Amino acid sequence: MLVASFETSKGTIEFELFENDAPNTVAYFSNLVNKGFYNGMIFHKYIPETLIQTGCPNGDGTGHAGYLIKCELTGNRQEHDIGVLSMAHAGRDTNGSQFFICLGRDQVKHLDGNHTCFGKIRPKGIDVLYKLRRFDEIESIRVYELSDSYDDIPEL
């Protein structure tokens, strides 16, 4: 399982990335993470009980990383719900570096089939998610593979 761990000014949040359902989006996001693109970036939009958005290098929702990718809307896990990571865009196939995290299902379900879902929150950090507000910071993000086996745990 591929995991993204966000260190924010309010604490740590972990997300499972949907590498099978949105492979190009996950690869694009991971590439930006590995380049340190999101380090020090703020959450520039907060809509209570709906979403919190980041990924704009200008800090105001007008910028992106310099190139765009297509939407991936046909995967199995393309439903917006609490804790889902989804690409923000200015129209179909204009995904840049901006993404949002859903804070409620009822307020975002109309986005199903229109915005690419590429991850979902893991138990670690759900409390932190609800503390985030506009101008809070992403200190860093790390993407790593989480093993499903216990083979790599040292013996006691």
Disulfide bonds with the S-S distance in Angstrom:
none
